[in-house]
Amino acid sequence: KVFLVITPKTQSDQIRVYLNDKLVDYSNSGSDVNKGIVTATEPKLYELIDLKGNKNSHILRLEFQTEGTQIYAFTFG
């Protein structure tokens, strides 16, 4: 799992989440991702990725759709 602390500038900041250059889907997205997009509504820890125990090497890429979104700490679990 991959988590990220996000503080949005607005109440609907959006971030596109990609894994290995593909927009994440139900098979690998975290609980805070809907159709590949995190909508950050408040400052908190957001779950971006859930590989459901399938360990491997991957490349995570985030595309910020809202200017001014602040991020702080990635955590893994």
Buried (B, 14 or more C-beta within 10 A) or exposed (E): BBBBBBBBEEEEBBBBBBBEEEBBEEEBBBEBBEEBBBBBBEEEEBBBBBBEEEEEEEEBEBEBBBEEBEBEEEEEE
